[in-house]
Amino acid sequence: MTSTPVGRALRPARRVTSTAALVAAVLALVVGCSSGSPPGSAIDQVTEASNGTFATGPPTPVAPSAGSTTGSVPTQPASPAPPAPPASALTEPPPPPSTTSSASVDEPGLPTTIQPVAQGELVSFQVRRQGAVLIDAGSSGLARYNSSASCEVPGQPCYDAPTFDKVARIDLGAPPQVPGTETTFITGHSNRYRPDDASKGVFSGLQNARTGDTLVIRTTRGTFVYDVTTALTVPFDRLTTTPQVVDVRKDTVVAISCVIAPDRGSYLGNFVVVGSLRAAAPL
């Protein structure tokens, strides 16, 4: 996924208070995929600016939220959208080889009970498996519904994380809190050209997550631990009609990125990881 300029300061997320309203809102949700170009291309020379955003040229102006400042990110050529998989292509990957679920393992430093936690914005996101950290990412703010050169449908806006190397909470649903009220959506870039370089695509490895893994989310108000209950590939044209994505569930996080083909030649759909709250503690 590539991003368009967004304000660095966060604004309150839109509140969606019913299943019907959230489904209606999510029907417009498209998550962009590509966050890189072939090695040696102009975009390969991207440098990180001091304000925490990426820039290769003059920034594209954008109207900031009240009290916000703006940064900029490069616009990249979009990868050709691959043919949509057949309707039967909703698939869940095989479980990890270990027979012990990480859900049964209390990891040092993480809460073990669910305690009240006030609403706060995303600070970091981890995927863990039996103590090993598979993804460890900071937050770049909110992924808003903007036009982007790498959105799967040319000319159609999508939700994009502001930077390649950090995740973002999608500006839909709500941040984590206890008691919870709505689903929390998180997205990040996948990069088929450099799938092993998290700085070029922080969620390139999300497709390795499996049922039984642990998600750890830290916000400005506390720490939340989730058990992965679902991990599956969803065809691009079914993302907005898949219950695992659009159903409103409190105490639930949904992480979304794109599936990199084995030959790295295309993206095969969206990869969706669903986590159910196991523990939470305030700061």
C-alpha positions in Angstrom: 0.0 0.0 0.0 1.1 3.5 -0.7 -0.2 6.5 1.1 -1.3 10.0 0.4 -0.5 13.0 2.7 -2.4 13.0 6.0 -2.2 15.2 9.0 0.2 14.0 11.7 -2.1 15.0 14.5 -5.0 12.6 15.1 -8.6 13.6 14.9 -11.4 11.7 16.6 -12.5 8.6 14.6 -16.0 8.5 13.1 -18.3 6.7 15.5 -20.4 3.9 14.0 -22.9 2.7 16.5 -24.9 -0.1 14.7 -24.1 -3.2 12.7 -26.0 -1.8 9.7 -24.1 1.5 9.9 -20.7 -0.2 10.1 -21.5 -2.5 7.2 -22.7 0.4 5.1 -19.4 2.3 5.9 -17.2 -0.7 5.3 -18.8 -1.3 1.9 -16.7 1.6 0.7 -13.5 0.1 2.3 -10.8 -0.8 -0.1 -7.3 -1.5 1.3 -4.4 -0.6 -1.0 -1.6 -3.1 -1.4 1.6 -2.2 -3.1 4.1 -0.2 -1.2 7.1 -0.5 -3.4 8.5 -0.6 -6.9 11.1 -2.9 -8.6 14.6 -2.4 -7.2 16.5 0.3 -9.1 13.4 2.4 -9.8 13.0 6.0 -8.7 10.9 5.1 -5.8 13.7 2.9 -4.5 15.5 6.1 -3.5 12.8 7.0 -1.0 14.3 8.7 2.1 12.7 9.3 5.4 12.0 13.0 6.1 12.6 14.4 9.6 8.9 14.8 10.2 8.4 11.0 10.1 6.8 10.8 6.7 8.4 9.8 3.4 9.1 12.2 0.6 10.8 12.1 -2.8 9.7 15.5 -4.1 7.4 18.5 -3.4 4.6 17.6 -1.0 1.1 17.4 -2.2 -1.0 19.8 -0.2 -3.9 18.5 1.9 -6.3 20.3 4.1 -5.3 19.4 7.7 -7.6 18.6 10.6 -8.0 21.2 13.2 -4.7 21.6 15.1 -2.8 19.3 12.8 0.3 19.6 10.7 0.8 17.8 7.4 3.5 15.6 6.0 3.8 14.1 2.6 4.6 10.7 1.0 5.5 9.8 -2.5 3.0 8.8 -5.2 3.9 5.6 -6.9 2.8 3.8 -10.0 0.1 1.3 -9.3 0.8 -2.4 -9.8 -1.7 -3.9 -12.2 -4.6 -5.5 -10.3 -4.5 -9.3 -10.5 -7.7 -11.2 -11.5 -10.0 -11.7 -8.6 -9.9 -15.2 -7.2 -13.1 -17.3 -7.6 -15.8 -17.0 -5.0 -14.6 -20.3 -3.4 -11.1 -18.8 -2.8 -11.8 -17.7 0.8 -9.1 -19.7 2.4 -7.5 -20.2 5.8 -3.8 -21.1 6.0 -2.7 -24.2 7.8 -1.9 -23.9 11.5 1.7 -23.5 12.7 3.5 -26.8 13.2 3.5 -26.6 17.0 0.7 -28.3 18.8 0.7 -25.8 21.7 -1.4 -22.7 21.1 0.1 -19.4 22.1 -3.3 -18.6 23.6 -2.4 -21.0 26.5 0.9 -19.4 27.2 1.2 -16.4 29.5 4.0 -14.3 28.3 6.1 -12.2 30.7 5.3 -8.6 30.7 1.8 -8.9 29.3 -1.5 -8.6 31.2 -3.2 -11.9 32.1 -6.7 -10.5 33.1 -9.1 -8.1 31.5 -9.1 -4.8 33.3 -10.9 -1.6 32.4 -8.9 0.6 30.0 -9.9 4.0 28.6 -9.9 4.7 24.9 -6.6 5.7 23.5 -4.9 5.8 20.1 -2.7 3.1 18.7 1.0 3.2 19.7 2.3 -0.2 18.5 1.2 -3.6 17.1 2.8 -7.0 17.5 2.2 -10.5 16.2 3.6 -13.2 18.6 3.9 -16.9 18.5 4.8 -18.7 21.7 7.0 -15.8 22.8 8.6 -15.1 19.4 7.8 -11.8 17.9 6.8 -12.1 14.2 5.8 -8.5 13.6 6.8 -5.5 15.8 5.5 -2.2 14.5 4.9 1.3 15.6 2.0 3.3 14.6 1.9 6.1 12.0 -1.5 7.4 13.0 -4.8 7.0 11.1 -5.3 5.4 7.7 -7.9 7.6 6.1 -10.0 7.1 2.9 -7.9 8.8 0.3 -7.0 8.5 -3.4 -3.7 6.6 -3.9 -1.8 5.5 -7.0 -1.6 2.0 -5.5 -5.3 1.4 -4.6 -6.4 -1.8 -6.3 -9.0 0.0 -8.4 -7.4 2.9 -10.3 -9.1 6.1 -9.5 -11.0 4.7 -6.5 -9.9 5.8 -3.0 -8.7 3.3 -0.4 -7.5 3.2 3.2 -3.7 3.6 3.3 -1.2 3.7 6.1 0.7 7.0 6.1 4.2 5.3 6.0 5.7 2.0 4.7 7.3 0.9 8.0 4.4 1.4 10.5 0.9 0.3 10.8 -2.1 2.5 11.1 -5.6 2.3 12.6 -8.2 2.5 9.9 -10.4 5.5 10.4 -13.4 3.3 11.0 -14.8 1.6 14.1 -13.0 2.6 17.3 -9.7 2.3 19.1 -9.3 -0.5 21.7 -10.9 0.1 25.1 -12.5 -1.9 27.9 -15.4 -2.2 27.9 -15.3 -2.4 24.2 -17.9 -1.1 21.8 -16.8 -1.7 18.2 -14.3 -3.5 16.0 -10.8 -2.0 15.8 -9.3 -2.1 12.2 -5.6 -2.0 11.6 -3.8 -1.9 8.3 -0.2 -1.8 7.0 1.8 -1.9 3.7 2.7 -5.1 2.0 5.6 -5.0 -0.5 6.0 -7.8 -3.0 9.3 -6.5 -4.2 10.9 -6.6 -0.7 8.8 -8.9 1.4 11.5 -9.5 3.9 12.2 -5.8 4.6 9.7 -4.5 7.1 10.9 -1.0 6.6 9.5 -1.2 3.0 6.3 -3.0 3.9 5.6 -3.6 7.6 2.7 -6.0 7.0 4.4 -8.1 4.3 4.6 -10.8 6.9 1.1 -10.6 8.2 0.1 -13.5 5.9 2.3 -15.7 8.1 -0.1 -15.2 11.1 -2.1 -18.2 12.1 -5.0 -19.1 14.4 -3.6 -19.4 17.9 -1.0 -16.6 17.5 -1.1 -13.6 19.9 -1.7 -10.0 18.9 -0.4 -7.3 21.3 -1.7 -3.8 20.9 -0.4 -0.9 22.9 -2.3 2.4 23.0 -1.8 5.7 24.8 -3.9 4.3 27.6 -3.0 0.6 28.0 -2.0 -2.8 26.7 -4.4 -5.2 25.0 -3.7 -8.9 24.2 -5.7 -10.8 21.6 -5.9 -14.4 20.6 -6.0 -14.9 16.8 -9.2 -16.7 16.1 -9.3 -16.3 12.3 -6.6 -15.9 9.7 -7.7 -16.1 6.1 -7.2 -14.9 2.5 -10.2 -13.0 1.1 -10.5 -12.1 -2.6 -10.4 -8.4 -3.2 -14.0 -8.2 -4.4 -15.3 -10.0 -1.3 -13.5 -8.0 1.5 -16.6 -5.8 2.1 -19.0 -8.7 2.2 -17.0 -11.1 4.4 -18.6 -11.5 7.9 -15.2 -11.8 9.6 -14.4 -8.3 8.3 -17.7 -6.4 8.5 -19.5 -7.8 11.5 -19.4 -5.4 14.5 -17.8 -7.1 17.5 -16.6 -5.4 20.6 -13.3 -6.5 22.0 -12.1 -7.5 18.6 -9.3 -6.4 16.3 -9.1 -6.9 12.6 -5.8 -6.5 10.8 -5.8 -6.3 7.0 -3.1 -6.3 4.4 -2.5 -8.1 1.1 -1.3 -11.5 0.2 2.0 -11.7 -1.8 2.0 -14.4 -4.4 4.8 -17.1 -4.0 6.5 -15.8 -7.1 6.1 -12.2 -5.9 4.6 -11.3 -9.2 1.2 -10.1 -7.9 -1.1 -9.8 -4.9 -3.6 -12.6 -4.5 -6.2 -10.8 -2.3 -6.4 -9.4 1.2 -5.1 -11.2 4.2 -7.4 -10.8 7.3 -6.4 -11.6 10.8 -9.1 -11.5 13.5 -8.2 -11.3 17.2 -10.4 -11.7 20.3 -9.5 -9.9 23.5 -7.8 -12.2 26.1 -6.4 -9.6 28.5 -6.0 -5.9 29.0 -4.4 -3.5 31.5 -4.2 0.3 31.9 -0.8 2.1 31.9 
